Amino acid sequence: MKSTKYFLAAAAILLWGSMSMRAADFKVIANTSVSGSSVSTDDLRDVFLENKDSVSGSHVEPVLQKGGAAHEAFLRQCVGKSDSLLQTYYRSLVFTGKGEMPKALGSDAEVVAYVAKTRGAIGYVSNATSAEGVKTLEVK
């Protein structure tokens, strides 16, 4: 009985630790025109799957990265799709006329620069990236 309690406690600590580490993999940034200081993972998923075009009453435009650790972590934690599944999803939207491919940039610096100059832009970068000129949104 005691060993089961210790096992459950250890599992809970490991799970919490892995969730804490994953939260540090990326941060969500937005143009200063986007209202609010936080965004839910549901809203992020809907925006990046083009099911929704506003957050906190502000029109938003999703911006992706072409790859990297922040990209993979964001897709896994917020969108729930791998990069290949997401690309297939976007192609189906384009093919059926229901959407278009979002902007995809090659680096954190490119994402920050684009988001800073583009009204309504929302994207993600690695947590260590300087986000000068944009606002960082808390993900709830």
Secondary structure, DSSP 8 states (H G I E B T S, - for coil): -HHHHHHHHHHHHHHHHHHHHHHTS-EEEE-TTS--SEE-HHHHHHHHTTS--EETTEE-EEEEESSSHHHHHHIIIII-S-HHHHHHHHHHHHHHTS----EEESSHHHHHHHHHHSTTEEEEE-TTS--TTSEEEEE-
